[in-house]
Amino acid sequence: MSYFDVASTAPLHPVARQALTAALDEGWADPARLYRSGRQARMLLDAARETVAEVLGCRADEVSFTASGTQAVQLGMLGALTGRRRTGRHLVHSAVEHSSVLHTAERVAADGGSVSVAPVDRQGRVTAPEFAALLRDDTALAVLQSANHEVGTLQPVEETAALLGDVPLLVDAAQSAGRLPVPAGWSLLTASAHKWGGPAGVGVLAVRKGVRYASPLPADERESGRVPGYVNVPAIVAAAASLRAVRAEAETENARLHALVDRIRRQVPQLVPEVEVVGDPVHRLPHLVTFSCLYVDGEVLLTELDREGFAVSSGSSCTSSTLTPSHVLAAMGVLTEGNIRISLPPGTPEADITRFLDLLPRLVADVRAPLGLDLPAPAGTTDTLVLDMLGKRCPLPVIELAKRITEVPIGGTVVVLADDAAARLDIPAWCDMRSQTYAGEALPTDYGFTHGTAYLITRTA
């Protein structure tokens, strides 16, 4: 199996495995106790904290360990907002943050706070001035990821932090910690060990000295009062050891993975028709690439790749289980259907990339084959064609549009009636890719329907 999904979770690093085995023998006791085994566990915990702090560029007493990266984000956001409640309850974050940020923001809004969302461009990147323009007198916290988890785009963290004044910035560094240097300017920082090759169940929450922070949970004496409960010393030791190892290997490995990803970004559009590679081609993570295929159900393509021995993931949520498009791809305004995310682990051989690129065109063609996309145009034509795609989920509205647009002459109009959320994104993206003209939306009642949205496409090619 070629595992191409380290953005979800990375295989356990060999150094982590060794450290975990040793720490299970030496660090099992309660580090809060004064007897010998407790003191030994405490020494291991302190050493791990020092290691993590060194890599992140902060003090050891600013680092706390959580049960996950998600918990670190939630505690960081809620703790900072609680600590700055006299300033206000206004939160600013980008439109492409991880779901842990979005769900916490929803809770803040439900509890009487307010939230502003900074838009991104088609590469998934915010602009620092536009982000900073959302600040208000009652802004208590800003949140900006270091790198996007779905498309790999790096955010302008340092430039944004410089414009925030006294407003603290929480940086979610889950995808970049260990791989890239930590950007300057953060007030709170979160990370997750299983993303860099440490064991699952260890998150990191770092809070700079001077940042007003009050735990949103009942008081607890452990982890500086920020994270309640007993810490998993062996897992933390393994997480710290692997973070240091990954960071030491990063310069050499990043260059190699960057070249492999460049090859994928360059060759996939050459090998597979109707494909859009998304994310910033320059300001990006070295190991991650995402592309979307027209007329393809991403879940089906993932299954076919799995059968051929490739483990990949998708940023798209247009599957049988969830019927809404990825919020990241939607915010970018790019194609959401048939989305594939590849994130390469250290040591990925180039032969695996060659085999993937050899297989992909055939697999995509096989998925598209039953759709009849190459059917000849019907004999008659009409100036206006209405396609009723109500109740049809992506990618069916776009597939039907592609099959039947030649039924109207050049200059004619196709009206797609759809109620799937992804259609609002995918139809304009299809028009752009196929050199057709997207003419906007109209009311469904104009075409004899009571619900949904009418999307207007003028045939220009």
C-alpha positions as CSV (number, residue, x, y, z in Angstrom):
1,M,0.0,0.0,0.0
2,S,1.3,3.5,-0.9
3,Y,0.1,5.7,1.9
4,F,-0.5,9.3,0.6
5,D,-2.6,10.7,3.5
6,V,-0.2,12.1,6.2
7,A,-2.3,15.2,6.3
8,S,-4.9,13.1,8.1
9,T,-2.4,11.2,10.2
10,A,1.2,10.3,9.7
11,P,2.7,6.8,10.3
12,L,4.5,6.5,13.7
13,H,8.1,7.8,13.2
14,P,10.7,5.2,14.2
15,V,12.1,7.6,16.8
16,A,8.7,7.9,18.3
17,R,8.3,4.2,18.5
18,Q,11.7,3.8,20.3
19,A,10.9,6.6,22.7
20,L,7.5,5.3,23.4
21,T,8.7,1.9,24.3
22,A,11.4,3.2,26.6
23,A,9.0,5.7,28.3
24,L,6.4,3.0,29.0
25,D,9.0,1.4,31.2
26,E,10.5,4.5,32.7
27,G,7.7,7.1,32.7
28,W,4.5,5.3,33.7
29,A,4.2,6.8,37.2
30,D,2.3,10.0,38.2
31,P,4.7,12.9,37.5
32,A,3.0,14.9,40.3
33,R,4.3,12.5,43.0
34,L,7.5,12.8,45.0
35,Y,8.6,9.2,45.1
36,R,11.4,8.0,42.8
37,S,9.3,6.7,39.9
38,G,7.1,9.8,40.0
39,R,10.2,12.1,39.9
40,Q,11.5,10.1,37.0
41,A,8.3,10.5,35.1
42,R,8.4,14.2,35.9
43,M,11.9,14.5,34.5
44,L,10.8,12.9,31.3
45,L,7.8,15.2,31.0
46,D,9.9,18.3,31.7
47,A,12.5,17.2,29.1
48,A,9.7,16.6,26.5
49,R,8.3,20.1,27.2
50,E,11.7,21.7,26.8
51,T,12.1,19.9,23.4
52,V,8.7,21.0,22.1
53,A,9.3,24.5,23.3
54,E,12.7,24.7,21.5
55,V,11.2,23.6,18.2
56,L,8.3,26.0,18.5
57,G,10.5,28.9,19.6
58,C,8.9,29.6,23.0
59,R,9.5,29.0,26.7
60,A,8.9,25.6,28.3
61,D,6.4,27.0,30.8
62,E,4.3,28.3,27.9
63,V,3.7,24.8,26.6
64,S,0.8,22.6,27.7
65,F,-0.1,19.2,26.4
66,T,-3.7,18.3,25.5
67,A,-5.5,15.1,24.4
68,S,-5.6,16.2,20.7
69,G,-5.0,19.1,18.3
70,T,-8.8,19.7,18.2
71,Q,-8.9,20.0,22.0
72,A,-5.9,22.4,21.9
73,V,-7.7,24.7,19.4
74,Q,-10.9,24.6,21.4
75,L,-9.2,25.3,24.7
76,G,-6.9,28.0,23.2
77,M,-9.8,29.9,21.6
78,L,-12.2,29.6,24.5
79,G,-9.4,30.4,27.1
80,A,-8.3,33.5,25.2
81,L,-11.8,34.7,24.8
82,T,-12.5,34.1,28.5
83,G,-9.3,35.8,29.5
84,R,-10.2,38.9,27.4
85,R,-13.9,39.1,28.2
86,R,-13.6,42.7,29.3
87,T,-12.4,43.6,25.8
88,G,-15.4,42.0,24.2
89,R,-16.6,38.8,22.6
90,H,-15.7,39.4,18.9
91,L,-13.7,36.7,17.1
92,V,-12.1,36.9,13.6
93,H,-11.0,33.9,11.6
94,S,-10.4,32.9,8.0
95,A,-13.0,31.1,5.9
96,V,-10.8,28.1,5.4
97,E,-9.9,27.2,9.0
98,H,-10.2,23.6,10.3
99,S,-13.6,22.5,11.5
100,S,-12.4,22.7,15.2
101,V,-12.1,26.5,14.7
102,L,-15.5,26.7,12.9
103,H,-17.3,24.7,15.6
104,T,-15.8,26.7,18.4
105,A,-16.8,29.9,16.6
106,E,-20.4,28.6,16.3
107,R,-20.4,28.0,20.1
108,V,-19.1,31.6,20.7
109,A,-21.8,33.0,18.5
110,A,-24.5,30.9,20.2
111,D,-23.3,32.2,23.6
112,G,-23.8,35.8,22.6
113,G,-20.5,36.6,21.0
114,S,-19.9,37.7,17.4
115,V,-17.8,36.3,14.6
116,S,-16.3,37.8,11.4
117,V,-14.9,35.6,8.7
118,A,-12.1,36.8,6.4
119,P,-12.4,35.7,2.8
120,V,-9.7,34.0,0.8
121,D,-8.7,34.1,-2.9
122,R,-8.8,31.3,-5.4
123,Q,-5.6,29.9,-4.0
124,G,-7.1,29.7,-0.5
125,R,-5.0,32.6,0.9
126,V,-6.1,35.6,3.0
127,T,-4.7,39.0,2.5
128,A,-3.3,40.5,5.7
129,P,-4.9,44.0,5.2
130,E,-8.3,42.4,4.5
131,F,-8.1,40.2,7.5
132,A,-7.0,43.1,9.8
133,A,-9.8,45.3,8.5
134,L,-12.3,43.0,10.3
135,L,-11.0,44.0,13.7
136,R,-13.2,46.1,16.0
137,D,-12.9,47.7,19.4
138,D,-14.4,44.6,21.0
139,T,-12.2,42.0,19.1
140,A,-10.8,39.6,21.7
141,L,-9.1,37.1,19.4
142,A,-8.0,36.4,15.9
143,V,-7.4,32.9,14.5
144,L,-5.3,32.0,11.4
145,Q,-3.9,28.6,10.4
146,S,-0.3,28.4,9.3
147,A,-1.2,26.1,6.4
148,N,-4.4,24.8,5.0
149,H,-5.2,21.2,5.7
150,E,-7.0,20.5,2.4
151,V,-5.0,22.4,-0.3
152,G,-1.7,23.1,1.5
153,T,-1.7,26.9,1.0
154,L,0.5,28.8,3.5
155,Q,-1.1,31.8,5.1
156,P,0.6,35.2,5.6
157,V,0.8,34.8,9.4
158,E,3.6,37.2,10.1
159,E,2.2,39.9,7.9
160,T,-1.2,39.5,9.5
161,A,0.1,39.5,13.0
162,A,1.9,42.7,12.4
163,L,-1.4,44.4,11.7
164,L,-3.4,43.1,14.6
165,G,-2.1,45.5,17.3
166,D,-3.0,44.3,20.8
167,V,-5.4,41.6,19.5
168,P,-3.8,38.1,20.2
169,L,-3.4,35.7,17.3
170,L,-4.0,32.0,17.7
171,V,-2.1,30.1,15.0
172,D,-3.2,26.5,14.2
173,A,0.0,24.9,13.1
174,A,-1.2,21.3,12.9
175,Q,-0.2,20.8,9.3
176,S,3.2,22.6,9.4
177,A,4.7,22.0,12.9
178,G,7.9,20.0,12.5
179,R,7.9,20.4,8.7
180,L,8.4,24.2,8.5
181,P,9.7,26.9,10.8
182,V,7.1,28.3,13.1
183,P,6.0,31.7,11.8
184,A,6.6,34.7,14.1
185,G,3.8,36.8,15.6
186,W,1.6,34.2,17.3
187,S,0.2,34.7,20.8
188,L,-1.3,31.2,21.0
189,L,-0.2,28.2,19.0
190,T,-1.7,24.7,18.6
191,A,-0.4,21.5,17.0
192,S,-1.1,17.8,16.9
193,A,1.5,15.1,17.3
194,H,0.0,12.5,15.0
195,K,0.4,14.9,12.1
196,W,4.2,14.9,12.3
197,G,4.7,11.2,13.2
198,G,4.1,11.2,16.9
199,P,1.5,9.0,18.6
200,A,-2.2,10.0,18.5
201,G,-3.7,11.5,21.6
202,V,-1.1,14.3,22.1
203,G,-1.9,17.9,21.2
204,V,0.1,21.0,22.0
205,L,-1.2,24.3,23.3
206,A,1.3,27.1,23.7
207,V,0.3,30.4,25.3
208,R,2.8,33.3,25.3
209,K,3.6,35.0,28.6
210,G,1.5,38.1,28.9
211,V,-1.5,36.8,26.9
212,R,-4.6,37.0,29.1
213,Y,-5.8,33.4,29.4
214,A,-8.4,31.9,31.7
215,S,-9.4,28.2,31.4
216,P,-13.0,27.8,30.3
217,L,-13.1,24.6,32.3
218,P,-13.2,23.9,36.0
219,A,-9.9,24.5,37.8
220,D,-7.2,21.7,37.7
221,E,-3.7,21.8,39.0
222,R,-2.1,20.0,36.1
223,E,-0.6,21.6,32.9
224,S,-0.6,25.1,34.4
225,G,-4.3,24.9,35.0
226,R,-5.0,25.0,31.2
227,V,-5.7,21.3,30.6
228,P,-7.4,19.2,33.2
229,G,-6.7,15.6,33.8
230,Y,-3.8,13.1,33.9
231,V,-1.1,13.5,31.2
232,N,0.1,10.6,29.1
233,V,3.8,10.9,29.8
234,P,5.1,8.1,27.5
235,A,3.1,9.4,24.6
236,I,4.3,13.0,25.2
237,V,7.9,11.8,25.4
238,A,7.4,10.0,22.0
239,A,5.7,13.1,20.5
240,A,8.6,15.3,21.5
241,A,11.3,12.9,20.3
242,S,9.6,12.6,16.9
243,L,9.1,16.3,16.6
244,R,12.8,16.9,17.1
245,A,13.7,14.2,14.6
246,V,11.2,15.4,11.9
247,R,12.5,18.9,12.3
248,A,16.1,17.8,11.9
249,E,15.2,15.9,8.7
250,A,12.9,18.6,7.3
251,E,15.3,20.5,5.1
252,T,16.5,17.5,3.1
253,E,13.1,15.7,3.0
254,N,11.1,18.9,2.2
255,A,13.2,19.5,-1.0
256,R,12.7,15.9,-2.2
257,L,8.9,15.9,-1.5
258,H,8.5,19.4,-3.0
259,A,9.9,18.0,-6.3
260,L,7.6,15.0,-6.2
261,V,4.6,17.3,-5.6
262,D,5.7,19.6,-8.4
263,R,5.7,16.6,-10.7
264,I,2.1,15.7,-9.7
265,R,1.0,19.3,-10.1
266,R,2.5,19.5,-13.6
267,Q,1.6,16.1,-15.0
268,V,-1.9,15.5,-13.7
269,P,-3.5,18.2,-15.9
270,Q,-1.5,16.9,-18.9
271,L,-2.6,13.3,-18.3
272,V,-6.2,13.8,-17.3
273,P,-8.6,16.1,-19.2
274,E,-10.9,18.5,-17.3
275,V,-8.8,18.6,-14.1
276,E,-8.2,21.7,-11.8
277,V,-5.2,21.7,-9.5
278,V,-6.1,23.8,-6.5
279,G,-4.1,25.7,-3.9
280,D,-1.2,28.1,-4.1
281,P,1.5,26.7,-6.4
282,V,4.3,28.6,-4.6
283,H,3.3,29.4,-1.0
284,R,2.4,25.9,0.0
285,L,3.3,22.9,2.1
286,P,6.1,20.8,0.5
287,H,4.3,17.5,0.7
288,L,0.6,18.2,-0.2
289,V,-1.2,18.6,-3.5
290,T,-5.0,18.7,-4.3
291,F,-6.8,18.5,-7.6
292,S,-10.5,18.2,-8.7
293,C,-11.8,16.2,-11.6
294,L,-15.0,17.2,-13.5
295,Y,-17.7,14.6,-13.8
296,V,-16.3,12.4,-11.1
297,D,-17.6,11.3,-7.7
298,G,-14.7,11.7,-5.4
299,E,-15.7,8.8,-3.2
300,V,-15.8,6.5,-6.2
301,L,-12.4,7.6,-7.3
302,L,-11.0,7.1,-3.8
303,T,-12.3,3.6,-3.8
304,E,-10.8,2.8,-7.1
305,L,-7.4,4.1,-6.0
306,D,-7.6,2.1,-2.8
307,R,-8.2,-1.1,-4.9
308,E,-5.0,-0.3,-6.7
309,G,-3.0,0.2,-3.5
310,F,-3.1,4.0,-3.0
311,A,-4.5,5.5,0.2
312,V,-5.5,9.1,-0.5
313,S,-8.2,11.4,0.8
314,S,-10.6,14.0,-0.4
315,G,-11.3,17.6,0.6
316,S,-14.7,17.3,-1.0
317,S,-17.7,16.3,0.9
318,C,-19.9,15.5,-2.1
319,T,-20.3,11.9,-1.1
320,S,-23.1,9.6,-0.2
321,S,-22.5,10.3,3.5
322,T,-22.4,14.1,3.5
323,L,-24.2,16.2,0.9
324,T,-22.4,19.5,1.3
325,P,-19.3,20.6,-0.5
326,S,-16.0,21.2,1.3
327,H,-16.1,24.6,3.1
328,V,-12.5,25.2,2.1
329,L,-13.1,24.6,-1.7
330,A,-16.3,26.6,-1.5
331,A,-14.6,29.6,0.1
332,M,-12.0,29.4,-2.6
333,G,-14.6,29.3,-5.4
334,V,-13.0,26.4,-7.1
335,L,-14.3,23.1,-8.4
336,T,-15.5,20.8,-5.5
337,E,-16.4,17.6,-7.3
338,G,-14.0,14.7,-7.8
339,N,-11.5,16.1,-5.3
340,I,-8.3,14.2,-4.4
341,R,-5.8,15.2,-1.7
342,I,-2.4,13.7,-1.8
343,S,-0.1,14.2,1.2
344,L,3.2,12.4,1.0
345,P,5.0,10.8,4.0
346,P,8.8,11.1,4.4
347,G,10.6,8.6,2.3
348,T,8.0,8.3,-0.4
349,P,9.9,6.7,-3.4
350,E,9.6,8.4,-6.8
351,A,8.5,5.0,-8.2
352,D,5.2,5.3,-6.2
353,I,4.5,8.7,-7.9
354,T,5.3,7.2,-11.3
355,R,2.8,4.3,-10.7
356,F,0.2,6.7,-9.4
357,L,0.5,8.9,-12.5
358,D,0.4,5.9,-14.8
359,L,-2.8,4.6,-13.1
360,L,-4.8,7.8,-12.6
361,P,-5.8,8.5,-16.3
362,R,-7.2,5.1,-16.7
363,L,-9.1,5.1,-13.4
364,V,-10.7,8.5,-14.1
365,A,-11.6,7.4,-17.6
366,D,-13.2,4.3,-16.2
367,V,-15.3,6.3,-13.7
368,R,-16.4,8.7,-16.4
369,A,-17.1,6.0,-19.1
370,P,-20.7,5.0,-18.0
371,L,-21.7,8.7,-18.1
372,G,-21.8,8.9,-21.9
373,L,-19.9,12.2,-22.1
374,D,-18.8,11.5,-25.7
375,L,-22.4,10.9,-27.0
376,P,-23.0,12.7,-30.3
377,A,-25.2,15.8,-30.2
378,P,-29.0,15.2,-30.9
379,A,-30.2,16.2,-34.3
380,G,-32.4,19.1,-33.3
381,T,-31.3,22.2,-31.5
382,T,-33.2,24.9,-29.5
383,D,-32.2,28.3,-28.3
384,T,-33.0,27.5,-24.7
385,L,-32.8,24.2,-23.0
386,V,-34.0,23.6,-19.4
387,L,-32.4,20.8,-17.4
388,D,-34.3,19.7,-14.3
389,M,-31.7,18.5,-11.9
390,L,-33.6,19.1,-8.7
391,G,-32.8,16.4,-6.2
392,K,-29.7,15.4,-8.0
393,R,-26.4,15.6,-6.1
394,C,-23.0,16.6,-7.4
395,P,-21.5,15.8,-9.8
396,L,-24.8,14.9,-11.7
397,P,-25.9,18.5,-12.6
398,V,-22.5,19.3,-14.2
399,I,-22.4,15.9,-16.0
400,E,-25.8,16.5,-17.5
401,L,-24.8,20.0,-18.5
402,A,-21.7,18.7,-20.3
403,K,-23.7,16.0,-22.1
404,R,-26.4,18.3,-23.4
405,I,-25.0,21.7,-23.9
406,T,-24.5,21.0,-27.6
407,E,-28.3,20.7,-28.0
408,V,-28.4,24.5,-28.1
409,P,-26.6,26.5,-30.8
410,I,-23.7,28.9,-30.2
411,G,-25.3,31.8,-28.3
412,G,-28.1,29.6,-27.0
413,T,-28.8,29.2,-23.3
414,V,-28.9,26.2,-21.0
415,V,-30.8,26.5,-17.8
416,V,-29.8,24.1,-15.0
417,L,-32.4,23.8,-12.2
418,A,-30.6,22.5,-9.2
419,D,-30.9,22.5,-5.4
420,D,-27.6,21.0,-4.5
421,A,-25.2,23.4,-2.7
422,A,-22.2,22.4,-4.8
423,A,-23.9,23.4,-8.1
424,R,-23.4,27.1,-7.2
425,L,-19.6,26.5,-7.2
426,D,-19.2,23.7,-9.8
427,I,-21.3,25.1,-12.7
428,P,-19.3,28.4,-12.9
429,A,-16.1,26.4,-12.5
430,W,-17.1,24.1,-15.3
431,C,-17.9,27.1,-17.5
432,D,-14.5,28.6,-16.9
433,M,-12.7,25.4,-17.7
434,R,-14.8,24.7,-20.8
435,S,-14.7,28.3,-22.2
436,Q,-18.5,28.6,-21.8
437,T,-20.2,31.7,-20.4
438,Y,-21.8,31.6,-17.0
439,A,-24.6,34.1,-17.1
440,G,-25.6,34.0,-13.4
441,E,-28.7,32.9,-11.5
442,A,-32.4,33.3,-12.0
443,L,-35.6,32.5,-10.1
444,P,-36.9,29.0,-10.6
445,T,-40.4,30.4,-11.0
446,D,-39.2,32.0,-14.3
447,Y,-39.1,28.4,-15.6
448,G,-42.2,26.9,-14.0
449,F,-40.5,25.5,-10.9
450,T,-41.2,26.3,-7.3
451,H,-37.8,25.7,-5.6
452,G,-34.1,25.4,-6.3
453,T,-32.0,27.8,-8.3
454,A,-31.8,28.4,-12.0
455,Y,-28.2,28.6,-13.3
456,L,-27.9,30.2,-16.8
457,I,-25.1,29.1,-19.2
458,T,-24.6,30.6,-22.6
459,R,-23.0,28.3,-25.1
460,T,-19.9,30.0,-26.5
461,A,-17.9,27.1,-27.7
